[in-house]
Amino acid sequence: MRRVMIMLWVAGLASLGTAARAQSLPAAELDAVAGGAGWVNTASEHIAIRLRALHGSVGRYLEGLALHAPESREADRAWAAVDAGRGFGPANALRLWTAPYLFSAVRSGANGYSHDAGGALVGLDKAFGCLTVGIAADFMFGDYDQRARRMQNEYTGLSGMVFTRFSHGQLEIELDAGLGRYWGNTHRIAPDATRIRSDMNLHEYFAALSAAYRIHVGYDWVLAPSLGVQYIRAKTPAFSENTHAYALHYGKQSHNWVRTPLFLTATRSFRGFGHLVTPYMRAGATPEWHRDTPVRRVARAGGPGGAVSDEISGARAVHWYGQAGAGFTAKLGTRTDFNMGYDFEFSRRYRNNIFNIGLGFSF
């Protein structure tokens, strides 16, 4: 009798295990879950580009004027009109600036996507000798399309940040920190060909530290190697798709990135069209470490087979990106400056074209 009871107990456990496995989401819907989490990548791409636009527009007036070789005659004439090395306008002036940007990123492969987006930074900074401090806000918008998964996300966002920059001799150190929020909606095609929508939001936090050292190489040229560390964190609360047999409920998730951009910038100033113009060229590489939520939970209330739920283990990944860019800054008047730039970021299955302009006024 005891042997019969044990056999029935084991058989019961086996049937429970089978039932539990049967409640897992089908592969096609698990792929949809991966896509539903994919748009969080927008945060890392936006922040990296935002920091680049910020770096080019604050205080130092892009890669150029603060990099003048002291022995340059052209630079000497330029600095003669500049108070205390501040840049444009009076020493310790208050400066208002804006920096719109656009980018178009494409990643191929199983997790491929296209990401067309942009934004506009508006900032205010003030110099105190060799120290510049300021605040900035960014309005963001974009379209994140995963055609292989038949999913599309549209979003807008707002962020705010504080920054400080220290320049002394040939050394420059910059520290940035901020937070933001995105509001988005996702559309996907369910297995029964129905279009399903979900509304969600995302919170981002980031901090960045970078250092550059200016090396005067002769003929008025300056080389500036730089190294930075960027930490990015994005979180989404739990959300559900609209009412439908295949509608999914997503548990909260978080993603973390660490990026270490390394660049070499070459720049030289000259007089052109009656203005002081400083073109620059730069190239570099950025390793990126990414880790998402250790366990993500997802559930479906109805559809074939009734209610199902699943847990998806998090993942870690390392990516390498190459970068190359060029641009210029120009002094348009005693208190006005303008800059424009283009950067190309790439890896084995990734391409990103980045455009930015900037305009600043000193008071």
N, C-alpha and C positions, 0 to 999 in steps of 0.2 A: 504493500500500500504506500509506504514511504517512497519507494522508487517511482511509483505512478505519480505521486504528488510532485516530486522533484521534476519529472519529465514535463508535467503540465505547467509548472512554474517557469521552466526554461523556455518552453514553447510560447508562453505568454510574453516573456521578455522579448523574444525574437519578434513576435508580432507587433509589440509596441515599437521596437526599433524600426521595423519596416514602415509602420504608420508614420513615425517621426520623419523618416527619410522621404516618404511620399508627400509630406507637407512642404518640402522645399520648393522654391520658385523654379520654374522652367528656365533653361539656359537663355532663351530669348529675353525673358524678363530680368534675369540677372544682368544681362548686358545693358538693359535699360536703366537698371540701378546704377551701374558704372557710369552711364551717361548722365544720369541725374546728379551725380557727384562731380562730374567733370567740369562743370562751369565754374567751380570754385577756383580753377586755374586762372580765371580772369583776374583774381586779386593779385597773384604773384606777377603776372605780366604788367598789369597797370602800375603797381608800385615801383617795379624796377624802372619803368619808363618815366614815371613821375619823378623819381629821385634824379634821373638823368636830366630832365627838364629843369628841376630845381637847381641842380648843380651848375647848370649853364646860365641861370638867370639871376642868381642872388649875388649881391654885393661885389663880387669880383668881376662881374660883367663878362661872363663866359670865360673860355680858356685863355683869353688874350691879354687884356691890359695888365692884370696882376702878374703876368709872366714876363714882362719886359726885361730884357737884358740891360743891366745898369750902364754898360759901356756903349749902348746903342745911341747914336746921335738923334735918330728919329724918336727913340723912347725918351731921351733927355728933353727934347722939345715938348713931347706929349706930357711928361710928368711936370714940366715947368708950369703948365697950365692947370695942374691938378693939385689940390690942397692936401698936403700930408699923406699922399699916396692913397687917398680915398677912392679914386676912380673918377667919375664925373661929378661936377657940382662942388659945392663947398665941403670942407672937411666935416665929418660927422653928420652929413646931411641925412634926412629921412628920405627913403626911396620907395616909390610905389612901382610895381611892375606886373606884367601879365605874360603868360607863356602858354599859348594854345599848342596842342600836339595831336597828331593822328598816327595810327599804326595799323598794319595789316599782317597778321601772323597766320601761318599755315603749318600744321603738323600732319604728316602722312602716317600710314600704318593702321593697325587695328584700333588704336585709340586716337585716330586722327580727328582734326577739327580745323575750322577756319575761324578766325577771331578778328573782326574789323571793329575798331573802337577809337575813341579819342577823349579829349578832355581839355580843360582850360584852367591853368593855375593862376591865382591872383595872390600877390604877396606884398608884404610891407617889411622893410628891414632898415636898421640904423647901425652905423659904425661908431665904435668907441675906440679910437686908435686902431690897434691891430685886431680888434675883436668886432665881429658883425653878428648881430642877433636879429631874429625876425619871426614872423608868423606867415602862414600861407593857407589857402583853401583851394580845393580842387573839385570841379564838377566833372563827372565822368558819364559816359554813355557807351553802349556797344551791342554787338550782335555776335553770339557764340553759336556756331552751326556745326553739328555732328551729323553729317549726311548719312554716313554708314549706319548710324543708329536711328536715323529718321527723327532726330531731335533738334530743336532750335531754342535758344534762350536769348531774350532781349532784356536789357537792364539799364538802369541809371544809378548814379551813386554820388555821394558827397564825402569829402574827407577834410580833415584839418591837421596841421602839423606845426611844430616849432623847430627852429634850427639855429645853430650857431657855427660860426666859422672863425678860426684863428689863423692869422698869417704873420709870420715873423721871419725875416730874412728869406731864405729859399724854401722854408717849410710851410706847409699849409695843412690844417687839420679841420675836418668838418664833422659835425654831429647833427643828425636829424631824427625826429621821432614823431609819430602821429597815429591817428586812428580814423576809421571811416566806416560807412555803411552803404550797401548796395540793395536795391530793390529790383527783383527780376521775376519774369514769368517764363515757364518752359512749356513747349508744345512737343508732344511725341505721338507717334502713330502706334496704336495698340494692335495686338495680334488679330483682332477682328476688323482692322482698318479704320477704327474710330480715332478721331483726333482728341487727345486728352491734354488738359492744361493743369498746371500747378503754379501757385504764387509762392514766392519764398523771399527771404532776405539773408544777407551775409554781413558779418562784422569782421573788420580787418584791424590788425595792429602791426606796427612795424617800427624798427629802429635801425639806424645805419651809422657807421663810423668809417671815415676814409681819411687817408693821408697822402699828400703829394709832395714831391721834392723837385725843385726847379734846378736844372743844370744848364748853364750858359755854354753853348758849344761854338760860338763865333759866328761872324757874319750876321749878327743880330738875331740868330735863331736860339730858341730855348726848347729843351726837351724836359718833359715832366712825367716821370714814372709815378704811378699812383696805385694804391692797394686799398680795398675796402672790404667791409663785412656788413652784410645786410641780413636781418632776421625778420621774417614775415609770418604772421599767424592769421588764419582765416577760420571762422566758425559759422555754422548754420544751425539754427534751432530745428526741431522736428517740424515737418510739414507734410501735407497730404495733397494728392491730386484730386481734381474735381470728381463728383459722383459718377462712377462708371463701374461696370463689372470687373474691369482690369485695373482700376485705380489703385495706386500704391501709396502706402504711408511710409515715409522715410524717417528714421531716427536722427537725432542730432549728430553732427560730425565736425571734425576739426582737422585742419591741415597745417603743417609747419614747413617752412623753407629756410634754408641758410644759403646765401650766395656770397661769393668772394670775388668781386670783379677786379681784374688786374689790367691796367691800361698804360700805354705810352703815348703821350701827346706831344706833337711838334707844333710850334707856333712862332709867328714873326709879325711885327707891326710895320705898317708903311702908310704913306699918304696916298689916297686915291679918291678922285672926284671931289677934292676939297675936304675930305673927311679922314680921320684916323681910322684905318681899317686893320683888323687883326684876324686873318684866316687861321684855321687850325686843321690838323689831321690827327686822327687817333686810331689805334688798333689795340686789341686786347683779347682776353679770354676770361670766361666766368664759369667755374664749377658750381653746380647747384645740388644741394641735398634736400630731398623731399620725403616727408613722412606724413601719412594721414591717420585717421582714427584707428586705434588698434582693432576695434570691432564695431561695424556699422550694422544696425538692425533695420530690417525692412519687412513689411507685411502687406498682404492683399486680403481684403475682406470678403470678396466674392469671386466670380468667374468660374471656369471649369475646375472641378475638384474642391470647390468651396474655399474656406479661409485657409491661407497659407502664410508662412512666415519664414524668415531666414536670417542668418547672421553672416556677414562678410568680413573676413579678416583684413586688417589694414595692410599697407604695403610701404616699402621704402624704395627709393630710386635715387640714382645719381646721374645727372646730365651735365654735359660740357657744351658750352656755347662759345663760338668765335664772334668777334665784333670788329667792325671797321666803320669809320665815320669821318665826316668833314663838315666844315661850316665856317662862319665868320661872325665877328661882332663889329659894329661901326658906331663911332661917335657922331651923332647927327647935330649936336649943338652943345652948348655949355652944360646943359642939364639932361640931355636926352640920349639914349642909346638904343640900338636895335641889334638883334641877332637872329640867325637862321642856321639850321643844321639838319643833316640827314645821317642816320645810322642804319647799318644792316647787321642783323644778328642771325646766326645760322648754326646748325648742327647737322648731323647725318640725315634726320628726317624733319628738320624744322627750318623755317625761313620767316623773318620778321623785318618789314620795312617801316622805319620810324622817321617821321618828319616833325620838326618843331620850329616855331618862331618865338620871338620875345621882344617886348618893348618896355623900356623903363624910364621913369622920370624922377629926378632928384629935387628936393625942396629945400 
